[in-house]
Every structure is written in structure tokens, then in C-alpha cells.
Amino acid sequence: MYQTILFDLDGTLTNPALGITNSLIYALRKFKIEVTDKKDLYRFIGLPLQDSFEHFYQFSRADSLKAVAFYRDYFRHKGIYENEVYQGIPQLLEKLKKQGKKLLVATSKPEEFAIQILKHFDLYNNFDFIASASMDGMRRQKGDIIAYGLAAAQISDRKHDIIGARENNLETIAVLYGFGSQEELEKAGAKDMAKTVADLRKILLS
């Protein structure tokens, strides 16, 4: 049915509640905020961290950035391992991989932490790509993360390929060293044109 499957990390592949709440408690104490019930912090799980500090605790942007730094300091050394894989997940991933599915992770965690967690629990090799939040906060909304993970382009030399790709909302790159004319490919709506493989290399690696 599905050939490409995106998995969230926190709350889907692993239960990170202990590590996340302990990291949050550590960060909040730096601002003299005490948490009486750890479950109150579950609302942070799976959401962009900076936005959550600003929304739930009305932190300024400057303070939210400091809080994120404190959080990551604890999480990097300890909280990252206060985590557990949900029962049945390793077997499910193995089965999907054997069926030839393309598996991705789309997580609000920074790539450094996501990869470390997946490797720690021996899940990393099941995945073809890790789409994650950027450490600088520029890519932290889930829509941006998913778009990053699913960014794809159709590369082809004939109009039916270009038209089919556009029908599926894919970016299109037409190559002119094949059998389609530039006029044909332009009319089909190709976004980019590559006269040579060297041109294609420039487009793909830019």
C-alpha cells in the first residue's frame, strides 16, 4: 500500500518521557521554576522546544533560547538515554524493510540527537533518511521537517514524465541530452533544464 513511510520519533518509535521531563526540569530550575508533577511536562513531547517554552511558560525569545540550551546540555549527556523503544517496533521496522519500503524519520529533535537515539537502540539502519529540526531553529515546525524529508524531484527527458511528476506535486528537472526537445519539455512545465550531465550535477549538488 504505502511505499514511503515517515515515522515520528518521540511517542511513536520510542517513549522518551523520562529523559524529556528530566531535561525540562533541569532547564526550568535555571529560571527558578519548580515542577510539582512531571506529567504536566508531557505537553512538550513531540513539539518544537523553543515554541513550547514561549507558549507554556511565556518565555521571551531570548529566555526560550537559553532554556533550550540548558535543556540540551542535560539531554545530550543523560536525558537521551532515559528512553525506551516501544514493544514490537524493531520487528515492525525489520518487516517493512524486508518488503522494500522506504522508511524515514521526521522528528522535531535535532539530527544529532535523533541519530544518537536511533543508533543507541539499534534502529538506525532501518531508515533511509532522517528529517529533523535544525540546531539553529530555522527548521523546527513539523510541516517544514516533513517537507524536508519528502523533498523529491523527477529527472527525465520526455514530457509524459514531467507531466506525471507535476500531477504528483514533484519538482521536475528535464535533461536535454536524451530524446525530448527543449520545446517539448518547456511546454510540459519542467522547472529546471540540464543540457548535460555536468549541468544536472550542478543542479542536484547546489
MDAnalysis code that builds the backbone (N, CA, C; Angstrom):
import MDAnalysis as mda
import numpy as np

u = mda.Universe.empty(618, n_residues=206, atom_resindex=np.repeat(np.arange(206), 3), trajectory=True)
u.add_TopologyAttr("name", ["N", "CA", "C"] * 206)
u.add_TopologyAttr("resid", np.arange(1, 207))
u.add_TopologyAttr("resname", ["MET", "TYR", "GLN", "THR", "ILE", "LEU", "PHE", "ASP", "LEU", "ASP", "GLY", "THR", "LEU", "THR", "ASN", "PRO", "ALA", "LEU", "GLY", "ILE", "THR", "ASN", "SER", "LEU", "ILE", "TYR", "ALA", "LEU", "ARG", "LYS", "PHE", "LYS", "ILE", "GLU", "VAL", "THR", "ASP", "LYS", "LYS", "ASP", "LEU", "TYR", "ARG", "PHE", "ILE", "GLY", "LEU", "PRO", "LEU", "GLN", "ASP", "SER", "PHE", "GLU", "HIS", "PHE", "TYR", "GLN", "PHE", "SER", "ARG", "ALA", "ASP", "SER", "LEU", "LYS", "ALA", "VAL", "ALA", "PHE", "TYR", "ARG", "ASP", "TYR", "PHE", "ARG", "HIS", "LYS", "GLY", "ILE", "TYR", "GLU", "ASN", "GLU", "VAL", "TYR", "GLN", "GLY", "ILE", "PRO", "GLN", "LEU", "LEU", "GLU", "LYS", "LEU", "LYS", "LYS", "GLN", "GLY", "LYS", "LYS", "LEU", "LEU", "VAL", "ALA", "THR", "SER", "LYS", "PRO", "GLU", "GLU", "PHE", "ALA", "ILE", "GLN", "ILE", "LEU", "LYS", "HIS", "PHE", "ASP", "LEU", "TYR", "ASN", "ASN", "PHE", "ASP", "PHE", "ILE", "ALA", "SER", "ALA", "SER", "MET", "ASP", "GLY", "MET", "ARG", "ARG", "GLN", "LYS", "GLY", "ASP", "ILE", "ILE", "ALA", "TYR", "GLY", "LEU", "ALA", "ALA", "ALA", "GLN", "ILE", "SER", "ASP", "ARG", "LYS", "HIS", "ASP", "ILE", "ILE", "GLY", "ALA", "ARG", "GLU", "ASN", "ASN", "LEU", "GLU", "THR", "ILE", "ALA", "VAL", "LEU", "TYR", "GLY", "PHE", "GLY", "SER", "GLN", "GLU", "GLU", "LEU", "GLU", "LYS", "ALA", "GLY", "ALA", "LYS", "ASP", "MET", "ALA", "LYS", "THR", "VAL", "ALA", "ASP", "LEU", "ARG", "LYS", "ILE", "LEU", "LEU", "SER"])
u.atoms.positions = np.array([
    [0.835, -1.202, 0.000],
    [0.000, 0.000, 0.000],
    [0.870, 1.252, 0.000],
    [1.593, 1.479, 1.113],
    [2.497, 2.630, 1.203],
    [3.907, 2.187, 0.856],
    [4.565, 2.927, -0.026],
    [5.946, 2.612, -0.381],
    [6.947, 3.459, 0.396],
    [6.532, 4.650, 0.801],
    [7.359, 5.532, 1.625],
    [6.612, 5.815, 2.914],
    [7.260, 5.569, 4.042],
    [6.603, 5.713, 5.345],
    [7.461, 6.588, 6.246],
    [6.859, 7.660, 6.780],
    [7.546, 8.554, 7.716],
    [7.107, 8.218, 9.133],
    [8.071, 7.991, 9.988],
    [7.800, 7.752, 11.401],
    [8.220, 8.965, 12.224],
    [7.352, 9.386, 13.121],
    [7.773, 10.304, 14.174],
    [8.696, 9.512, 15.096],
    [9.478, 10.194, 15.899],
    [10.375, 9.504, 16.832],
    [9.767, 9.444, 18.230],
    [9.642, 10.592, 18.880],
    [9.121, 10.632, 20.251],
    [7.649, 10.240, 20.288],
    [7.332, 9.233, 21.097],
    [5.948, 8.824, 21.257],
    [5.449, 7.907, 20.164],
    [6.313, 7.555, 19.221],
    [5.925, 6.663, 18.128],
    [6.889, 5.483, 18.022],
    [8.178, 5.780, 17.920],
    [9.199, 4.732, 17.933],
    [9.684, 4.462, 19.349],
    [9.882, 5.529, 20.108],
    [10.373, 5.382, 21.481],
    [9.538, 6.216, 22.445],
    [9.577, 5.804, 23.706],
    [8.923, 6.556, 24.786],
    [10.006, 7.358, 25.507],
    [10.085, 8.660, 25.241],
    [11.159, 9.484, 25.782],
    [10.757, 10.271, 27.020],
    [9.623, 9.914, 27.624],
    [9.036, 10.767, 28.664],
    [10.014, 11.090, 29.789],
    [10.717, 10.084, 30.298],
    [11.605, 10.308, 31.439],
    [12.728, 11.277, 31.081],
    [13.389, 11.051, 29.957],
    [14.504, 11.909, 29.564],
    [14.082, 13.328, 29.248],
    [12.941, 13.472, 28.586],
    [12.466, 14.812, 28.238],
    [12.045, 15.578, 29.480],
    [11.284, 14.939, 30.353],
    [10.820, 15.652, 31.552],
    [11.986, 16.009, 32.465],
    [12.950, 15.120, 32.610],
    [14.112, 15.443, 33.439],
    [14.924, 16.591, 32.839],
    [15.028, 16.620, 31.522],
    [15.742, 17.711, 30.852],
    [15.000, 19.032, 31.025],
    [13.674, 18.974, 30.951],
    [12.863, 20.180, 31.150],
    [12.970, 20.691, 32.578],
    [12.922, 19.772, 33.540],
    [13.052, 20.165, 34.946],
    [14.390, 20.856, 35.178],
    [15.445, 20.290, 34.601],
    [16.782, 20.882, 34.717],
    [16.794, 22.297, 34.147],
    [16.204, 22.467, 32.961],
    [16.192, 23.784, 32.313],
    [15.347, 24.782, 33.093],
    [14.176, 24.363, 33.539],
    [13.271, 25.275, 34.247],
    [13.843, 25.722, 35.586],
    [14.593, 24.842, 36.232],
    [15.211, 25.222, 37.514],
    [16.219, 26.347, 37.336],
    [16.794, 26.448, 36.160],
    [17.715, 27.552, 35.886],
    [16.988, 28.893, 35.926],
    [15.670, 28.834, 35.768],
    [14.838, 30.043, 35.836],
    [14.025, 30.086, 37.132],
    [14.456, 29.245, 38.103],
    [13.809, 29.173, 39.418],
    [12.338, 28.765, 39.317],
    [12.055, 27.882, 38.372],
    [10.703, 27.332, 38.221],
    [10.739, 25.865, 38.634],
    [9.937, 25.514, 39.617],
    [9.872, 24.138, 40.093],
    [8.618, 23.459, 39.533],
    [8.768, 22.220, 39.127],
    [7.656, 21.438, 38.582],
    [7.235, 20.412, 39.623],
    [5.961, 20.432, 39.994],
    [5.473, 19.510, 41.033],
    [4.988, 18.187, 40.452],
    [4.550, 18.194, 39.220],
    [4.047, 16.969, 38.587],
    [4.670, 16.833, 37.196],
    [5.508, 15.803, 37.028],
    [6.188, 15.604, 35.742],
    [5.216, 15.477, 34.574],
    [4.030, 14.958, 34.850],
    [3.068, 14.752, 33.767],
    [2.625, 16.068, 33.140],
    [2.779, 17.162, 33.888],
    [2.452, 18.473, 33.322],
    [3.367, 18.815, 32.147],
    [4.521, 18.154, 32.116],
    [5.502, 18.438, 31.065],
    [5.314, 17.566, 29.825],
    [4.385, 16.605, 29.882],
    [4.155, 15.740, 28.724],
    [3.697, 16.538, 27.507],
    [3.103, 17.706, 27.766],
    [2.616, 18.529, 26.657],
    [3.759, 19.017, 25.762],
    [4.989, 18.970, 26.276],
    [6.157, 19.360, 25.478],
    [6.538, 18.293, 24.452],
    [6.191, 17.045, 24.727],
    [6.720, 15.929, 23.942],
    [6.220, 15.982, 22.502],
    [7.164, 15.977, 21.583],
    [6.847, 15.980, 20.164],
    [6.662, 17.350, 19.553],
    [6.704, 18.403, 20.377],
    [6.506, 19.762, 19.875],
    [7.841, 20.499, 19.778],
    [7.916, 21.536, 18.957],
    [9.149, 22.333, 18.897],
    [9.463, 22.925, 20.268],
    [10.666, 22.718, 20.734],
    [11.040, 23.057, 22.107],
    [10.975, 24.556, 22.380],
    [11.568, 25.333, 21.518],
    [11.587, 26.787, 21.728],
    [10.169, 27.349, 21.791],
    [9.324, 26.932, 20.854],
    [7.942, 27.413, 20.831],
    [7.199, 27.012, 22.098],
    [7.492, 25.823, 22.608],
    [6.797, 25.333, 23.800],
    [7.161, 26.142, 25.040],
    [8.430, 26.496, 25.192],
    [8.818, 27.345, 26.326],
    [8.095, 28.696, 26.247],
    [7.999, 29.230, 25.051],
    [7.347, 30.529, 24.879],
    [5.841, 30.435, 25.119],
    [5.239, 29.325, 24.693],
    [3.788, 29.176, 24.818],
    [3.361, 28.779, 26.234],
    [4.018, 27.769, 26.785],
    [3.580, 27.231, 28.075],
    [4.074, 28.038, 29.273],
    [5.220, 28.710, 29.122],
    [5.785, 29.469, 30.243],
    [5.970, 30.950, 29.924],
    [5.460, 31.366, 28.785],
    [5.518, 32.773, 28.378],
    [6.943, 33.329, 28.401],
    [7.917, 32.497, 28.057],
    [9.299, 32.955, 27.979],
    [9.448, 33.916, 26.799],
    [10.327, 34.889, 26.967],
    [10.708, 35.730, 25.835],
    [11.538, 34.884, 24.869],
    [11.753, 35.402, 23.679],
    [12.573, 34.663, 22.710],
    [13.969, 34.417, 23.268],
    [14.547, 35.425, 23.906],
    [15.900, 35.281, 24.458],
    [15.930, 34.207, 25.536],
    [14.943, 34.225, 26.435],
    [14.910, 33.233, 27.507],
    [14.598, 31.837, 26.969],
    [13.754, 31.768, 25.961],
    [13.437, 30.450, 25.404],
    [14.676, 29.827, 24.768],
    [15.506, 30.636, 24.129],
    [16.745, 30.122, 23.547],
    [17.706, 29.648, 24.630],
    [17.764, 30.382, 25.749],
    [18.595, 29.952, 26.877],
    [18.069, 28.641, 27.449],
    [16.742, 28.549, 27.567],
    [16.134, 27.338, 28.117],
    [16.422, 26.131, 27.231],
    [16.371, 26.324, 25.934],
    [16.689, 25.242, 25.002],
    [18.135, 24.791, 25.186],
    [19.038, 25.733, 25.381],
    [20.452, 25.394, 25.590],
    [20.636, 24.605, 26.881],
    [19.962, 25.018, 27.965],
    [20.037, 24.282, 29.230],
    [19.468, 22.874, 29.056],
    [18.330, 22.795, 28.386],
    [17.685, 21.505, 28.126],
    [18.651, 20.566, 27.393],
    [19.264, 21.070, 26.342],
    [20.143, 20.228, 25.524],
    [21.394, 19.817, 26.279],
    [21.837, 20.652, 27.194],
    [23.011, 20.317, 27.997],
    [22.749, 19.059, 28.820],
    [21.584, 19.004, 29.461],
    [21.233, 17.807, 30.242],
    [20.935, 16.643, 29.305],
    [20.144, 16.912, 28.274],
    [19.685, 15.843, 27.393],
    [20.847, 15.161, 26.685],
    [21.823, 15.951, 26.256],
    [22.959, 15.416, 25.498],
    [23.748, 14.386, 26.310],
    [23.873, 14.623, 27.596],
    [24.721, 13.764, 28.428],
    [23.957, 12.682, 29.184],
    [22.673, 12.911, 29.443],
    [21.942, 11.950, 30.271],
    [20.541, 11.649, 29.750],
    [19.776, 12.696, 29.492],
    [18.374, 12.507, 29.126],
    [18.163, 11.671, 27.883],
    [19.106, 11.722, 26.970],
    [18.981, 10.994, 25.715],
    [18.870, 9.488, 25.932],
    [19.444, 9.003, 27.026],
    [19.413, 7.568, 27.315],
    [18.275, 7.181, 28.260],
    [17.562, 8.158, 28.784],
    [16.404, 7.890, 29.637],
    [15.191, 7.731, 28.713],
    [15.155, 6.624, 28.017],
    [14.278, 6.435, 26.872],
    [14.093, 4.937, 26.666],
    [13.020, 4.518, 25.997],
    [12.837, 3.101, 25.701],
    [12.044, 2.925, 24.413],
    [12.358, 1.854, 23.694],
    [11.670, 1.551, 22.439],
    [10.339, 0.879, 22.748],
    [9.306, 1.276, 22.037],
    [8.006, 0.627, 22.218],
    [8.075, -0.825, 21.743],
    [7.401, -1.686, 22.479],
    [7.405, -3.114, 22.165],
    [6.871, -3.356, 20.754],
    [7.588, -4.161, 19.997],
    [7.166, -4.537, 18.651],
    [7.707, -3.659, 17.541],
    [8.262, -2.494, 17.895],
    [8.765, -1.570, 16.869],
    [9.946, -2.155, 16.084],
    [10.964, -2.734, 16.732],
    [12.090, -3.276, 15.950],
    [11.642, -4.325, 14.931],
    [10.717, -5.190, 15.347],
    [10.233, -6.239, 14.459],
    [9.431, -5.655, 13.290],
    [8.636, -4.619, 13.577],
    [7.857, -3.968, 12.524],
    [8.772, -3.321, 11.490],
    [9.783, -2.596, 11.957],
    [10.707, -1.933, 11.037],
    [11.447, -2.949, 10.176],
    [11.855, -4.041, 10.786],
    [12.569, -5.090, 10.054],
    [11.682, -5.679, 8.955],
    [10.412, -5.906, 9.293],
    [9.468, -6.470, 8.324],
    [9.238, -5.507, 7.162],
    [9.036, -4.231, 7.481],
    [8.816, -3.230, 6.434],
    [10.029, -3.115, 5.519],
    [11.216, -3.169, 6.118],
    [12.449, -3.058, 5.337],
    [12.586, -4.247, 4.384],
    [12.236, -5.427, 4.865],
    [12.323, -6.622, 4.027],
    [11.349, -6.559, 2.854],
    [10.248, -5.824, 3.046],
    [9.266, -5.658, 1.974],
    [9.674, -4.563, 0.986],
    [10.814, -3.930, 1.235],
    [11.323, -2.922, 0.318],
    [10.754, -1.533, 0.506],
    [10.142, -1.276, 1.656],
    [9.588, 0.049, 1.917],
    [10.716, 1.048, 2.176],
    [10.474, 2.290, 1.787],
    [11.417, 3.368, 2.091],
    [10.982, 3.993, 3.404],
    [11.826, 3.913, 4.412],
    [11.478, 4.370, 5.755],
    [12.248, 5.639, 6.106],
    [11.523, 6.624, 6.619],
    [12.120, 7.886, 7.041],
    [11.677, 8.205, 8.456],
    [12.495, 8.982, 9.150],
    [12.108, 9.564, 10.434],
    [11.898, 11.058, 10.213],
    [10.788, 11.578, 10.726],
    [10.522, 13.023, 10.695],
    [10.304, 13.461, 12.132],
    [11.285, 14.140, 12.707],
    [11.255, 14.449, 14.133],
    [11.602, 15.904, 14.418],
    [11.007, 16.419, 15.477],
    [11.317, 17.782, 15.926],
    [12.635, 17.849, 16.685],
    [13.249, 16.683, 16.931],
    [14.566, 16.670, 17.571],
    [15.647, 17.087, 16.565],
    [16.731, 17.691, 17.050],
    [17.876, 17.942, 16.165],
    [18.451, 16.623, 15.654],
    [19.029, 16.654, 14.473],
    [19.554, 15.443, 13.848],
    [20.560, 14.725, 14.745],
    [21.413, 15.492, 15.409],
    [22.433, 14.898, 16.291],
    [21.798, 13.956, 17.303],
    [20.724, 14.409, 17.950],
    [20.074, 13.600, 18.979],
    [19.280, 12.452, 18.366],
    [18.592, 12.720, 17.271],
    [17.786, 11.680, 16.632],
    [18.653, 10.500, 16.209],
    [19.771, 10.790, 15.573],
    [20.664, 9.722, 15.120],
    [21.256, 8.978, 16.308],
    [21.634, 9.715, 17.341],
    [22.212, 9.088, 18.529],
    [21.224, 8.123, 19.173],
    [19.963, 8.524, 19.262],
    [18.934, 7.663, 19.851],
    [18.714, 6.424, 18.988],
    [18.565, 6.629, 17.692],
    [18.315, 5.506, 16.792],
    [19.473, 4.514, 16.793],
    [20.693, 5.018, 16.841],
    [21.850, 4.118, 16.891],
    [21.934, 3.400, 18.232],
    [21.628, 4.115, 19.313],
    [21.679, 3.519, 20.651],
    [20.740, 2.320, 20.756],
    [19.580, 2.423, 20.131],
    [18.591, 1.347, 20.203],
    [18.635, 0.428, 18.980],
    [19.690, 0.548, 18.184],
    [19.904, -0.320, 17.025],
    [18.751, -0.247, 16.023],
    [18.219, 0.958, 15.816],
    [17.140, 1.167, 14.851],
    [17.609, 1.921, 13.608],
    [18.758, 2.528, 13.693],
    [19.218, 3.478, 12.667],
    [19.281, 2.876, 11.268],
    [19.780, 1.662, 11.149],
    [19.992, 1.068, 9.828],
    [18.698, 0.718, 9.101],
    [17.569, 0.824, 9.788],
    [16.286, 0.578, 9.129],
    [15.845, 1.758, 8.270],
    [16.447, 2.923, 8.506],
    [15.938, 4.142, 7.891],
    [16.810, 4.635, 6.741],
    [16.127, 5.146, 5.715],
    [16.810, 5.681, 4.543],
    [17.200, 7.139, 4.723],
    [16.465, 7.845, 5.573],
    [16.739, 9.276, 5.755],
    [16.162, 9.737, 7.083],
    [16.870, 10.668, 7.727],
    [16.400, 11.276, 8.969],
    [16.114, 12.747, 8.686],
    [14.846, 13.126, 8.734],
    [14.448, 14.533, 8.578],
    [14.215, 15.091, 9.970],
    [14.991, 16.104, 10.328],
    [14.973, 16.570, 11.711],
    [14.959, 18.088, 11.775],
    [14.765, 18.576, 12.986],
    [14.867, 20.016, 13.214],
    [16.334, 20.428, 13.111],
    [16.559, 21.653, 12.697],
    [17.926, 22.167, 12.634],
    [18.301, 22.765, 13.986],
    [19.573, 22.676, 14.335],
    [20.037, 23.167, 15.635],
    [19.853, 24.674, 15.771],
    [19.844, 25.391, 14.645],
    [19.700, 26.847, 14.713],
    [18.247, 27.299, 14.810],
    [17.320, 26.345, 14.798],
    [15.909, 26.682, 14.962],
    [15.218, 27.136, 13.695],
    [15.938, 27.221, 12.581],
    [15.325, 27.686, 11.340],
    [14.324, 26.668, 10.790],
    [14.573, 25.390, 11.021],
    [13.645, 24.342, 10.600],
    [13.177, 23.610, 11.852],
    [12.055, 24.071, 12.419],
    [11.564, 23.436, 13.637],
    [10.086, 23.072, 13.583],
    [9.324, 23.688, 12.649],
    [7.916, 23.337, 12.508],
    [7.801, 21.997, 11.781],
    [6.838, 21.169, 12.214],
    [6.753, 19.823, 11.658],
    [6.484, 19.829, 10.159],
    [5.697, 20.786, 9.691],
    [5.447, 20.859, 8.257],
    [6.723, 21.054, 7.464],
    [7.616, 21.888, 7.973],
    [8.901, 22.125, 7.307],
    [9.778, 20.881, 7.350],
    [9.725, 20.171, 8.483],
    [10.539, 18.963, 8.641],
    [10.069, 17.870, 7.684],
    [8.754, 17.683, 7.588],
    [8.211, 16.672, 6.683],
    [8.523, 17.033, 5.230],
    [8.366, 18.303, 4.889],
    [8.683, 18.744, 3.525],
    [10.148, 18.483, 3.198],
    [11.022, 18.705, 4.181],
    [12.451, 18.444, 4.011],
    [12.692, 16.961, 3.736],
    [12.000, 16.106, 4.485],
    [12.183, 14.665, 4.319],
    [11.629, 14.132, 3.009],
    [10.574, 14.773, 2.510],
    [9.922, 14.288, 1.298],
    [10.333, 15.049, 0.045],
    [11.260, 15.984, 0.187],
    [11.689, 16.750, -0.987],
    [12.189, 15.791, -2.072],
    [11.549, 15.842, -3.231],
    [11.887, 14.899, -4.299],
    [11.783, 15.592, -5.649],
    [12.503, 15.058, -6.610],
    [12.458, 15.607, -7.964],
    [12.444, 14.469, -8.974],
    [11.680, 14.651, -10.038],
    [11.674, 13.719, -11.163],
    [12.648, 14.239, -12.209],
    [13.567, 13.392, -12.648],
    [14.546, 13.764, -13.670],
    [14.264, 12.910, -14.901],
    [14.004, 13.557, -16.021],
    [13.611, 12.786, -17.196],
    [13.794, 13.597, -18.480],
    [13.599, 12.900, -19.612],
    [13.858, 13.537, -20.906],
    [12.616, 13.684, -21.780],
    [11.430, 13.234, -21.286],
    [10.227, 13.326, -22.096],
    [9.082, 13.962, -21.322],
    [8.135, 14.516, -22.085],
    [7.073, 15.310, -21.477],
    [6.158, 14.504, -20.559],
    [5.901, 13.214, -20.892],
    [4.971, 12.448, -20.054],
    [5.531, 12.256, -18.647],
    [6.861, 12.185, -18.518],
    [7.479, 12.084, -17.193],
    [7.286, 13.379, -16.414],
    [7.501, 14.493, -17.098],
    [7.360, 15.806, -16.460],
    [5.912, 16.037, -16.037],
    [4.985, 15.716, -16.922],
    [3.565, 15.903, -16.608],
    [3.153, 15.016, -15.440],
    [3.591, 13.764, -15.448],
    [3.257, 12.845, -14.353],
    [3.810, 13.313, -13.025],
    [5.023, 13.847, -13.056],
    [5.634, 14.355, -11.823],
    [4.858, 15.555, -11.290],
    [4.480, 16.447, -12.183],
    [3.726, 17.635, -11.757],
    [2.368, 17.248, -11.194],
    [1.747, 16.216, -11.752],
    [0.458, 15.741, -11.237],
    [0.580, 15.236, -9.803],
    [1.802, 14.850, -9.417],
    [2.054, 14.365, -8.056],
    [2.827, 15.377, -7.217],
    [2.822, 16.628, -7.671],
    [3.433, 17.736, -6.922],
    [4.927, 17.557, -6.686],
    [5.616, 16.946, -7.638],
    [7.067, 16.793, -7.546],
    [7.761, 17.889, -8.343],
    [8.942, 18.281, -7.878],
    [9.790, 19.174, -8.660],
    [10.263, 18.418, -9.904],
    [10.535, 19.143, -10.970],
    [10.911, 18.490, -12.222],
    [12.197, 19.074, -12.791],
    [13.057, 18.176, -13.256],
    [14.292, 18.570, -13.935],
    [14.331, 17.828, -15.269],
    [14.356, 18.571, -16.349],
    [14.397, 17.964, -17.679],
    [15.835, 17.913, -18.180],
    [16.203, 16.764, -18.762],
    [17.539, 16.642, -19.353],
    [17.409, 16.711, -20.877],
    [18.271, 17.506, -21.490],
    [18.213, 17.731, -22.934],
    [19.172, 16.841, -23.706],
    [19.879, 15.951, -22.990],
    [20.796, 15.051, -23.688],
    [20.114, 13.731, -24.046],
    [18.797, 13.635, -23.757],
    [18.039, 12.433, -24.102],
    [17.300, 12.602, -25.418],
    [15.990, 12.253, -25.421],
    [15.245, 12.197, -26.679],
    [14.134, 13.237, -26.795],
    [13.937, 14.051, -25.772],
    [12.931, 15.094, -25.834],
    [13.548, 16.430, -26.203],
    [12.794, 17.238, -26.950],
    [13.295, 18.558, -27.334],
    [13.071, 19.557, -26.210],
    [13.816, 20.643, -26.261],
    [13.645, 21.690, -25.258],
    [12.225, 22.251, -25.310],
    [11.687, 22.408, -26.512],
    [10.328, 22.937, -26.656],
    [9.312, 22.012, -25.987],
    [9.444, 20.717, -26.236],
    [8.536, 19.730, -25.632],
    [8.566, 19.807, -24.111],
    [9.760, 19.897, -23.564],
    [9.930, 19.860, -22.111],
    [9.505, 21.169, -21.462],
    [9.738, 22.273, -22.150],
    [9.277, 23.561, -21.627],
    [7.753, 23.616, -21.594],
    [7.101, 23.131, -22.650],
    [5.643, 23.116, -22.700],
    [5.062, 22.217, -21.611],
    [5.781, 21.154, -21.271],
    [5.314, 20.233, -20.226],
    [5.427, 20.855, -18.837],
    [6.230, 21.932, -18.729],
    [6.324, 22.637, -17.454],
    [7.506, 22.269, -16.592],
    [8.582, 21.783, -17.205],
    [9.771, 21.441, -16.416],
    [10.297, 22.672, -15.683],
    [10.652, 22.484, -14.431],
    [11.139, 23.617, -13.635],
    [12.568, 23.987, -14.012],
    [13.425, 22.973, -14.164],
    [14.837, 23.203, -14.495],
    [15.214, 22.408, -15.737],
    [16.243, 22.866, -16.407],
    [16.755, 22.201, -17.609],
    [18.245, 21.909, -17.439],
    [18.651, 20.717, -17.871],
    [20.065, 20.352, -17.839],
    [20.473, 19.890, -19.235],
    [21.374, 20.631, -19.855],
    [21.817, 20.266, -21.203],
    [22.746, 19.060, -21.169],
    [23.517, 18.949, -20.101],
    [24.500, 17.873, -19.981],
    [24.416, 17.252, -18.592],
    [25.090, 16.127, -18.432],
    [25.157, 15.507, -17.104],
    [25.871, 16.437, -16.132],
    [26.832, 17.181, -16.631],
    [27.536, 18.148, -15.777],
    [26.565, 19.208, -15.263],
    [25.648, 19.654, -16.136],
    [24.627, 20.615, -15.701],
    [23.718, 19.991, -14.646],
    [23.337, 18.738, -14.869],
    [22.478, 18.036, -13.912],
    [23.172, 17.918, -12.563],
    [24.454, 17.618, -12.607],
    [25.231, 17.515, -11.369],
    [25.204, 18.841, -10.600],
    [25.351, 19.947, -11.319],
    [25.328, 21.268, -10.671],
    [23.989, 21.527, -9.996],
    [22.898, 21.177, -10.689],
    [21.564, 21.399, -10.127],
    [21.365, 20.565, -8.867],
    [21.731, 19.297, -8.935],
    [21.466, 18.378, -7.822],
    [22.381, 18.610, -6.630],
    [23.575, 19.109, -6.880],
    [24.539, 19.276, -5.789],
    [24.676, 20.718, -5.326],
    [23.871, 21.598, -5.859],
    [23.971, 23.013, -5.474],
    [23.345, 23.247, -4.106],
])
